């Protein structure tokens, strides 16, 4: 077929649970009867997607313009504040699906029933799209994959495994427990981080009030007397006189710094080195590594329990690890497992997984209870993270008290030193 050689087979196709190349979703854009249309198909490559579309509509009727992966992820980098579905919503969805499927309700009826009662517009729209896609012949897992902003990779791959085994209701129950645990874990972290954030905000507000209302009053007094001022006082008066310019500049610089940081973080090469720096910070580094290890062990254990092969489970786990360097280590371990290595040996060089987790993985492989050992390791790391998060508010509070106290002390010294000098001169 003319023109097919322009579409190259993409590297790194995923594989199904029997080792075959797993079909992906592609959107084919082309002219059909003088109209531009987009058709979504399941195929193993872009070439196969074009072939399917030409077979469906006739080679003479369609002129293919473009072929791309059919996901909504293209907007994710430009819409950082878009509405997402959190772990709690996914947990409730999975529990509803489990209850309906266990009661004998069909998949389409269950999805329609849940869509009718959900309040989130984006979630409702996604569920209705999934119903239409399944009716049009797409597999359920492929229909979920079209909405990566709502359904994470672990969800889609577990649904795909359940489609192979016919145990979708059990998979939904396992996913519900997974999302419930994830919501509890990150909820505790957010709760522990809330207090330091509030204290930091109040500290900044206190400094702003001092420089906006208090310092200018003393500045007028100090500039009206003809006495030599110490360096600290002159510096304070300099800041006070230009505070209306310094504050907007500081806010603008903060936004620019956040923008630059975000751009650097989205660049995988730069992000890799940034992660190495963060991982070496005493408290933050340990918190990062333990939280990432907990998530990886939890996800990997869950997927192995439902029958996903280790190599496929590692590929999915790498995507949800959250860190580029950890992702590379997991993918390297995947190659090692393919070559015949044990999982514990393939992960031995990992700098993210603590030695105790490797011991537990080795025991799990020897006893045939790998999923249980991974789950126990995840529990262990989550407890450690929670214990560390309980200490952070105390450390943050003490640090902020020292910083704010230092600023207030500097202001007091700068203000009262010349006042004492004036008093001595008068007497």
N, C-alpha and C positions, 0 to 999 in steps of 0.2 A: 504494500500500500504506500502510495506516494506521500512523502513527508514524515513517515514514522521514524526515520533515522534521526530526526531532530530531537526526539524525546529519549533521553538516556535513562537507563534503569538506575534508580537511586540506590546509593550504597547504604548498607545497614538496615535492610528490611527486618522487621521483627519475625519471630517464628512461632508457630502454633505449638500445641502441647504434644504433638506427635513428631515434632522435628521438622515439619514442612514449613516453607515460607508462608507467613500469615498474611492474608489479604488486608490491604489498607484502603482508606477512603480517598478518592480523588474527585475533584471537580473539573470537568471538561467544559471549556468555554468555546463556542463556535457559532458559525452562521448556519441556521437551519431554515430553509425556505425564506431566505432574505431577512431573517430575524436573528438577533443575538440571543442565545440561550445558554444556561448553565445546567449541566447534568451531573449528578453525583452517582458514582458507581463504586463497587468493591472490586479491587484488582490487586495483583501482585506487583505491578509496575505501571509506570506511566504509559508504556507502549500497550500493555494489555487493556488499560482504561480506554485508550483511543480505539482499539480494535472493537471493544464491546459497544462503544457508542456508535461506531460506523456500522456494525452489524445490526444494531437496534433501529437506526434511522435510515440506513442505506448509505453506501459510500458516496453516491452522487448527490445526496441531499445535504450533506454536512461538510463544512470547511472548518477544521479544527484551528483555533487561534491560540489556545493556552491550556496547559494542564498543571494543576497544583494540588497539594494535599488539602482535603476538605475538612478544615478545622476552623474554629473561631479564634484560634490563638494569635492570629495576626494583629489583632487590636490590643492584645494584652499589654504590650509595651507602651502604648500610647494612652491607655485608659487606666491609670493606676488607682482611680477611685471608683471604678465600676462596681456595681452590686455583685457580691459573691454569695454563695451558699456555704455556710460554715459547717463545722463538724456536727453540731447539734442538729441542724436541719437534715444533714445526710443520715445521721443516726435515726432520726424519726422516720425518714423516708424508708430506710432499710427495714425498720421494725414494721411499718405498715405493709411493705411488700411481702415480708415474711409471713405476717398474719393472713393476708389475703391469699397468697399462693398456697399456704398450708390448708386453707379452707376450701381449696379447689377452684378459686377464681382464676380465669385465664390472665396471661401477662398483659394483654391489651386492655382488658377490663380493669385490672388493678391499676395500671398507669393512668387510665382515664379517670378513675375514681379519686386517685390522689391528686391529679391535676385540678379537678373540680373544687377541691377544698383547700388548696394551698393559697396563701395570701401573696407570696412573692411572685411578681409578674415575670421576672426572668426565669424562675424555676418552672412556673406553669407553662410558659412558652416552650421551654426546652422539653418538658415532658410530652406536650402535644406534638412537637416535632418528632420526638422519638417514636410516638405511636404511629405517625404517618410513615416514617422511614421503615418501621417493622412491617407495616401493611404493604409497603412497596417492595418488600423482599430482603431488606437488610437484616443481618443478624442483630440481636439485641445489644451485644457488646459493641458492635460497629456503630450502632445508632448512638450509644452513650459516648463513644469516642469523638463524635462530632461536636461535643460540648465540653471541651477540656477545662474551661473556666469554672465548671460546676462539678463534674465527675472526675476525680483524680485518676492517675494511671493504675493505682492498686485496685480501685473499684472496677474499672473496665476489664482488667486482666482477670480478676476473680470471677466476674460475670462470664467471661469467655471460657474459663476453666469449668464453671458450673454448667455451661451449655454443653460441654463435652461429656460431663458425667451425669447430667440430668438432675442435679441437686441444687437448683437455683434457690429454693426456699432456705436450705441450710446455709448456703453462701450468704444470703441476705442477713441471716441471723448472726453469722460470724462478722460480717461487715458492720452490723449495728454495734456489736461489742467493741470492735476496733475503733470506730468513730467516737463511741462513748468514752473509751479510755483516753483517746487523743484529746477530746474536749476537756476532760477533767484535768489532764496533765497541763495543757497550755493555759487553762483557766486559772490554775494555781500559780503559774508563773506570772500571768498578767496581774493577779491579785497581789502577789509579792512585790511586783514592780510599781504598783500604783502609788504606794505611800512615798517612796523616794521621789517619784515624779511630782507629786503634790508639794512636797517639801522644797524641791528645787524651784518649782514655779513661785511659791511664796517667797523664797529667798531672792529671786530675781525681782519680784514685785517690791520687796523691801528696799533693795538697792535703788530701784527706779524712783521710789518715793523720796529717798534721801537726797538724790541728786536733783530731783525736780522741785522739791518744796523746802527742804531743810538747808542744804548747802548754799543755795542762792541768797538766803537771808543773812548768813554769816559772811558771804562773799561781799555783800554791800558794806557791811561793817568793817571788814578787814581792809578793803580798798580805800576806805574813807580816812583811815589813820595813816600818818606819815612815819611808819616804823619799818625797818628791814624785816622781810618775811623769810622764813626758812624755805628750803627747797621743796619739802613736802607740801607746804601751804601753797607755794606758787604753782606746783603741779596740780593741786586740787582746784585752784582758781582757774587754771587753764582748761581742765576738764569741764568745770561748771559753765564757763563762758561759751564753750563749744558743744555742750551736751545736746542741743537741738540738732546739731549736724552729726554728732557721733552716733546717736541712737538710730536714726534712719540708715546710716552707713553700716552699722553693726547688723541691723536686720537684713539689709540687702546682701551683705557678705555671708550671712548665715544661709540665706536662700541659695546663693551662688554655690556655697560649699556643699549644700545638700544636693544640688543639681549635678555638680561635678562628681561627688561621691557616687550618686546613682548611675551616672554614665560609666564611671570606672567599674562599678560593681556589675554592670550588665555586660562588660567586656570580659569574656571567660579567661583570657590570658592574664589580664591585670587582676581580676578577682582571685585567681589562684594564688598570686603572691600576697594579696591583701589578707587572705585567709591564713596564710602562714604567719603573718605578723600578729593577727588577732589571736591565733591559737597559742602564741607565746606569752600573752598577757596573763599574769598569775591567776586571777579569779575568773575573768571573762573567758580565757582560753579553755580552762577545765569545764566551765559551764557549757561552752559551745560543743566540745567534744563529747561530753556525756549526753547532752540532749540529742545530738545527731546519732550517737551510737544507740540510744534508746529507740529512736524512730526507725533506724535501719533494722535492728533486731526484731522489733515488733512487726514491721511490714514483711520481712523475710520469713519469719516464723508463721505468720498468718497465711502467706501464699503457699508455703510448703505443706501446711496442714490440709489445704483443700485440694492438693494433688498437683500443683504447678511444679514442673521440673526445676531443679536448682538453678540451671543456667538461665532459664526464662525468668525465674523469680529474682535473680541477681540483676538482670537487665532492668526490670521494673523498679527494684529497690534503689538502683543507682540514680534513677530519675527523681526519686522522692527524698534522696539523702540530704539535699539542701546546700551542699558545699561541693565546689568543683573538684577540689583535691580528693575528697572522700569518694566522689563519683568515679574518678579515675582509678582509685584503688579497687573499687568494687568491680569495675569493668575488667581490670587486669586479673582479678580473682576469677571472674567469669571465664576468661581465656584459659586460666590454669585448670579450672574444673573441666572444661571441654577437653583439655589434654590429658585428663585422667587423675589430676591431683585431688586430694581430699579438700573439703571446704576450709577446714582449719589451717591446712598448710598453705592454701592459696591466699588466705587473708593474713598470714603470719607477718608480712611486711607492712601491714596497715599501721599508720600513726594515729588513726582515729579510734580504733577499737582497742580498749584496754586488754591486757593479758588475760584477765579473768574470763572475759567473754570468749577468747580463743580456747581456753580450757573447757568451758561449758559446751562450746560447739564440738570440740573433739569428743567429749563424753556423749553428746547427743548423737553424733555419727556412729559411734561404737555401739550404742545401745538401741539405735533405731528410733530415738525420741528427739530428733533434731528440732522439731517445731516446739516441743515443750521447753527444751533448754534455751532456745532463742527467746521464748516468752519470759522465762525466768530471768534471763540476762536483761531484757528490756525493763522488767519490774525493778531490778536492782539499780539500774542506771536512773530510772525515773525517781526512785526514792532518794538517790544521791543528789540529783538536781534539785528536788524539793528542799532537801536539807540545806543546800547551798543558797537557794533563794530565800530561805528564812533568815540567813545571816546578812544578806545584802542590804535590807532596809536599815539594820543597825549600823553597818559600815557606811552606807550612803548618808544617813542622818548625821553621824559623827563628822564625816568629811565636809558636808555642807555647813555644819555649825562652825567648823574651823575656818572655812573659806569666808563665810558671811561675817563671822566674828573678826577675822583679819581685816576685811574691808571697813567694817564699822570702827575698829580700833585705829586704822589709818586715818579715817575722817576725823575722829576725835582728836588725835595727836596733831593733825594738820590744822584744825580749827583752834584748839585751846592753847597750843604753844605760843602763837603770837599774842593771844589774849593775856596770858600770864606775863609776857614781856611788857605789854602795855601797862599792866597793873604795877609791875616793878618800877617802870619808868615814872609813873605818876607818884608813887610813894618813895 
